[in-house]
Amino acid sequence: MELAGTGGPEVLVPATWPVPRPAPGQLLVRVGGCGVCGHDALARRGALAARAGAVLGHEIAGRVVATGFGVEDGWLGRRVALVQRIPCGVCADCSDGLTTLCRQGPGFYGEDLPGGYAEYVVASPLNAVPLPEGIDEATGAILSCAVGTGLRALRSAGVGTGDIVVVTGAGGGVGVHTVQLAHHFGCRVVAVTGSPDKADELERLGADRVAVRPDARALRAAVGEVGGRRGADAVIEITGGPTFATSVRALAPRGRLVLVGNTEPAPLPVEPGLMILKELRMHGSAHADRGDLAEVIDLVLAGAVTPVPAHRWSLAEASSAHSALDARTVTGRAVLVP
């Protein structure tokens, strides 16, 4: 499926592409599952770098069916989950272990590279992690983005046992797994969602309180109900614009806000006085790297987090999956299965 242009789900149309040939050092992966992310919807609408003719999809798992020259033995035939970006492995950022910042490699699926809304993609040992038996490929597809993004953000926020953590966009693919992970780490979790229909599921997944479309006062009250008299220790801000100002107000002195998503691309309001007086800390957190993905796989195998591939569509039904995503009727992550 490729983009015929920008707009609604109808711009996702069938297309025929030749099967890629892996270059030296590359893997050819037959796609077994590809997650449908809010990032994809933004790209489809024209808010990101994808152009007409692009193949979306950066949440990918499948089986290696061919390898390029120089690839070590053992990859051929292996089931793998992929990280969203293929790094170069040699630049200063890669040498420092900051592969999410690499801009010298092949790049990001769906923007720099044809993505997983297809039968095949190219990959690399630098962005592939073996997928063990017991995790099917549709589930493996969502581990890097839908689970790993939250893991990386929680690590970046430095949360620990007893901390109060607010998770916005908690009913979405990244959100439901961040709630589970924060609960696993011993945090008290306040889940923020725009849908009252998702409240029971979020409580089942580990939320101590669920706040539906809260204003600043209501969110502070929810935080107070779980022991945060002075506010939350951390906010994992997945929604961005619609909830950002409320999230900042919910922070305790020296609270940390980690921004991982912005569903309405636009500048966000920051109150300098509030940041200064409360000594707040805010920073961004990008997608998972290969180490994060490997840790996620271990957590899944240990039962610490249960991936939520809420609905599965065939590849030909990509526009239907996007329609459900736009309508916010999906709890967890939608997955395309070729």
GUMI-525936 format. One record per residue (C-alpha): residue in one letter; x, z, y; residue number from 1. Coordinates in pm, whole numbers. Each point is the difference from the previous one (the first is absolute). Layout:
N
- r	east	up	north	k
- A	X	Z	Y	NUM
...
end
This chain:
338
- r	east	up	north	k
- M	0	0	0	1
- E	132	-85	346	2
- L	-107	44	362	3
- A	-182	-303	138	4
- G	26	162	343	5
- T	-83	336	152	6
- G	-338	169	-1	7
- G	-238	148	-255	8
- P	36	16	-379	9
- E	-111	-363	-25	10
- V	343	-117	122	11
- L	144	97	-340	12
- V	-23	-325	-196	13
- P	126	-130	-335	14
- A	328	-193	6	15
- T	243	-148	-249	16
- W	371	73	38	17
- P	288	-91	-233	18
- V	137	285	-211	19
- P	302	138	189	20
- R	348	-29	-146	21
- P	207	317	24	22
- A	315	-45	207	23
- P	326	170	-103	24
- G	-59	373	-18	25
- Q	-380	-35	-3	26
- L	-276	70	-251	27
- L	-313	-206	-60	28
- V	-295	235	-56	29
- R	-334	-103	-148	30
- V	-246	208	203	31
- G	-213	242	-203	32
- G	-164	170	297	33
- C	13	-2	380	34
- G	-148	266	226	35
- V	-215	-88	301	36
- C	129	198	297	37
- G	-126	55	353	38
- H	322	-168	109	39
- D	-129	-314	-173	40
- A	-324	18	197	41
- L	190	29	329	42
- A	212	-300	-97	43
- R	-310	-198	-91	44
- R	-151	74	340	45
- G	314	-121	176	46
- A	125	339	118	47
- L	330	-27	-192	48
- A	263	-263	-71	49
- A	-174	-192	-281	50
- R	-91	-360	86	51
- A	-232	-265	-140	52
- G	123	-98	-345	53
- A	140	347	-74	54
- V	-63	167	-335	55
- L	-81	367	61	56
- G	57	299	-226	57
- H	290	246	-2	58
- E	-117	245	-271	59
- I	118	-169	-317	60
- A	70	71	-365	61
- G	53	-237	-290	62
- R	246	-123	-257	63
- V	337	-169	54	64
- V	-22	-344	-161	65
- A	320	-160	131	66
- T	322	105	173	67
- G	244	-173	229	68
- F	373	-32	-49	69
- G	189	328	13	70
- V	-289	232	-86	71
- E	106	268	-247	72
- D	-136	-5	-353	73
- G	-307	210	-64	74
- W	-232	-123	274	75
- L	-146	-296	-187	76
- G	-332	97	-162	77
- R	-12	336	177	78
- R	-317	126	171	79
- V	73	101	360	80
- A	-158	143	312	81
- L	131	-138	327	82
- V	86	145	340	83
- Q	-151	-194	291	84
- R	329	-120	151	85
- I	293	-169	-171	86
- P	313	129	177	87
- C	335	-176	14	88
- G	195	291	-149	89
- V	311	-51	215	90
- C	-89	51	369	91
- A	75	323	188	92
- D	-353	133	-57	93
- C	11	-74	-373	94
- S	345	156	-27	95
- D	-143	315	160	96
- G	-291	3	-247	97
- L	-249	-109	267	98
- T	-135	-304	-183	99
- T	-339	27	175	100
- L	180	-97	322	101
- C	183	-302	-144	102
- R	-70	-323	185	103
- Q	274	-209	-162	104
- G	-160	-39	-342	105
- P	-283	-230	-116	106
- G	-252	233	165	107
- F	-357	125	-33	108
- Y	-257	-146	-239	109
- G	-290	-175	173	110
- E	198	-62	318	111
- D	357	-107	-71	112
- L	-69	-82	-366	113
- P	-306	-128	-188	114
- G	-177	309	-129	115
- G	-191	116	-303	116
- Y	-332	-177	55	117
- A	148	-245	-248	118
- E	99	-36	-363	119
- Y	376	29	63	120
- V	235	152	258	121
- V	376	22	35	122
- A	160	344	0	123
- S	340	164	-34	124
- P	157	289	-187	125
- L	29	150	350	126
- N	-380	36	33	127
- A	-112	27	-362	128
- V	-48	317	-206	129
- P	-75	-9	-374	130
- L	-363	83	-75	131
- P	-28	222	-306	132
- E	-256	-28	-277	133
- G	-307	203	86	134
- I	-32	-149	349	135
- D	-185	-331	3	136
- E	97	-271	247	137
- A	-311	30	219	138
- T	84	369	48	139
- G	372	-70	35	140
- A	-74	-243	281	141
- I	-124	274	234	142
- L	276	253	-64	143
- S	244	-113	268	144
- C	-234	-38	297	145
- A	-313	202	-74	146
- V	189	294	-151	147
- G	360	-35	115	148
- T	-87	-30	369	149
- G	-163	343	-4	150
- L	282	153	-202	151
- R	257	-127	249	152
- A	-206	128	294	153
- L	-46	346	-150	154
- R	372	22	-71	155
- S	69	-113	356	156
- A	-233	271	133	157
- G	186	262	-200	158
- V	-315	157	-142	159
- G	10	279	-253	160
- T	-205	263	-177	161
- G	-260	158	226	162
- D	27	-255	281	163
- I	-323	-132	147	164
- V	-4	-380	-7	165
- V	-257	-230	158	166
- V	-34	-344	-159	167
- T	-192	-260	201	168
- G	-149	-310	-160	169
- A	-22	220	-307	170
- G	-251	-217	-185	171
- G	219	-309	4	172
- G	268	-107	-244	173
- V	289	185	163	174
- G	-218	293	100	175
- V	-141	100	-338	176
- H	347	12	-149	177
- T	149	189	295	178
- V	-272	262	-48	179
- Q	94	32	-367	180
- L	371	20	74	181
- A	-40	261	275	182
- H	-213	209	-236	183
- H	267	-37	-271	184
- F	265	124	244	185
- G	-204	317	56	186
- C	-137	-89	344	187
- R	-342	85	135	188
- V	-157	-338	71	189
- V	-255	-107	260	190
- A	-118	-354	-74	191
- V	-141	-208	285	192
- T	-231	-288	-89	193
- G	-254	-220	171	194
- S	-232	-1	-302	195
- P	-205	300	-113	196
- D	-41	-176	-337	197
- K	369	61	-72	198
- A	-2	376	60	199
- D	-69	114	-356	200
- E	269	-227	-144	201
- L	257	124	253	202
- E	-76	360	-92	203
- R	41	-89	-367	204
- L	339	-153	79	205
- G	126	317	167	206
- A	-131	25	357	207
- D	-81	358	103	208
- R	-223	-125	282	209
- V	-141	-343	85	210
- A	-73	-88	365	211
- V	-224	-302	57	212
- R	65	-178	332	213
- P	104	327	167	214
- D	62	42	371	215
- A	292	221	105	216
- R	-205	319	-15	217
- A	-142	-74	-346	218
- L	342	-86	-142	219
- R	152	316	140	220
- A	-286	195	-155	221
- A	66	-160	-341	222
- V	370	84	30	223
- G	-93	357	94	224
- E	-220	32	-307	225
- V	303	-50	-226	226
- G	213	250	190	227
- G	140	-202	288	228
- R	-84	235	285	229
- R	249	-177	229	230
- G	-47	-347	-146	231
- A	141	-220	-274	232
- D	364	-4	-102	233
- A	-5	-376	-53	234
- V	-221	-305	38	235
- I	48	-312	-209	236
- E	-154	-253	239	237
- I	-114	-298	-204	238
- T	-278	-129	226	239
- G	187	-6	330	240
- G	-206	-89	306	241
- P	-343	132	-103	242
- T	128	348	-89	243
- F	337	39	171	244
- A	-105	205	305	245
- T	-210	233	-215	246
- S	286	43	-246	247
- V	245	98	273	248
- R	-243	264	126	249
- A	-23	144	-352	250
- L	373	76	-23	251
- A	140	350	19	252
- P	301	73	222	253
- R	301	-187	-141	254
- G	-237	-201	-219	255
- R	109	-337	-137	256
- L	-197	-324	16	257
- V	119	-285	-222	258
- L	-150	-338	87	259
- V	-28	-237	-295	260
- G	-286	-229	106	261
- N	-191	-133	299	262
- T	-325	-175	-88	263
- E	-62	-113	358	264
- P	333	-142	121	265
- A	37	117	359	266
- P	202	261	193	267
- L	-86	357	-95	268
- P	-69	272	261	269
- V	262	274	23	270
- E	-36	311	219	271
- P	354	93	107	272
- G	-103	345	119	273
- L	-155	89	-333	274
- M	308	-122	-188	275
- I	230	200	225	276
- L	-196	324	5	277
- K	-58	4	-376	278
- E	338	-154	-89	279
- L	-169	-256	-220	280
- R	193	-250	-208	281
- M	-125	-353	-67	282
- H	164	-284	-186	283
- G	-80	-300	-214	284
- S	42	-47	-373	285
- A	23	-343	-162	286
- H	-77	-118	-351	287
- A	153	146	-314	288
- D	345	-95	-119	289
- R	114	-45	-359	290
- G	85	369	-35	291
- D	-344	101	126	292
- L	-165	-236	-249	293
- A	202	143	-289	294
- E	-106	352	104	295
- V	-365	-108	19	296
- I	19	-137	-356	297
- D	139	334	-120	298
- L	-280	189	180	299
- V	-264	-224	-158	300
- L	148	46	-348	301
- A	5	377	57	302
- G	-366	-1	102	303
- A	75	130	349	304
- V	-183	-291	161	305
- T	-262	-231	-147	306
- P	-3	-349	153	307
- V	-344	-112	119	308
- P	-38	-377	-45	309
- A	-365	24	99	310
- H	-113	-355	-63	311
- R	153	-301	-169	312
- W	-77	-356	99	313
- S	128	-327	-140	314
- L	245	-189	218	315
- A	-274	-252	79	316
- E	-209	287	143	317
- A	257	96	266	318
- S	-247	-65	282	319
- S	-253	236	-164	320
- A	265	269	-26	321
- H	76	-46	371	322
- S	-370	21	85	323
- A	-20	336	-178	324
- L	314	114	179	325
- D	-145	-99	339	326
- A	-325	183	-81	327
- R	196	313	-98	328
- T	-194	35	-322	329
- V	310	39	-219	330
- T	138	343	-84	331
- G	360	-42	-109	332
- R	158	-342	-31	333
- A	-148	-337	-91	334
- V	211	-205	-242	335
- L	6	-373	-72	336
- V	69	-96	-360	337
- P	102	-365	-60	338
end
